[in-house]
Structures are given as C-alpha cells and as structure tokens.
C-alpha cells in the first residue's frame, strides 16, 4: 500500500511539473499560477521524501546491497 502511495505522489509531482511548464508558456510569467505550481511541486516532493523515509524505516522498501 505504501509503495502505491509513493508512485501516486511521484506521478502528481510530474503532473505538477508539466502544469507549471504549461502555465509558464501560456501566461508568459504574468500570473501567479506558475508560483502556485512550484509551491505544490515542492510540497509534493517533501511528502515523497517523507514517504520514502517511512517506507525504509518500517521495512516496506529495502535498499539494494552492494555486490
């Protein structure tokens, strides 16, 4: 379940990235939508890092050992 949530948040970060690009091209930087998209993307990225940390701590994700 935690892995699915991580993938969903990662997809949301990518969608936010492309929506910011769309707003930048369309509005040419004259509106606040680019800034709002950046704020959402940063918040989602922080959430993604927290979820990955929780998944590692609880054992849902495992780091690959070096050979």
Secondary structure in CASP SS format (residue, H / E / C, confidence):
PFRMAT SS
TARGET T0000
AUTHOR 0000-0000-0000
METHOD secondary structure of the structure
MODEL  1
X C 1.00
X H 1.00
X H 1.00
X H 1.00
X H 1.00
X H 1.00
X H 1.00
X H 1.00
X H 1.00
X H 1.00
X H 1.00
X H 1.00
X H 1.00
X H 1.00
X H 1.00
X H 1.00
X H 1.00
X H 1.00
X H 1.00
X H 1.00
X H 1.00
X H 1.00
X H 1.00
X H 1.00
X H 1.00
X H 1.00
X H 1.00
X C 1.00
X C 1.00
X C 1.00
X C 1.00
X C 1.00
X H 1.00
X H 1.00
X H 1.00
X H 1.00
X H 1.00
X H 1.00
X H 1.00
X H 1.00
X H 1.00
X H 1.00
X H 1.00
X H 1.00
X H 1.00
X H 1.00
X H 1.00
X H 1.00
X H 1.00
X H 1.00
X H 1.00
X H 1.00
X H 1.00
X H 1.00
X H 1.00
X H 1.00
X H 1.00
X H 1.00
X C 1.00
X C 1.00
X C 1.00
X C 1.00
X C 1.00
X C 1.00
X C 1.00
X C 1.00
X C 1.00
END
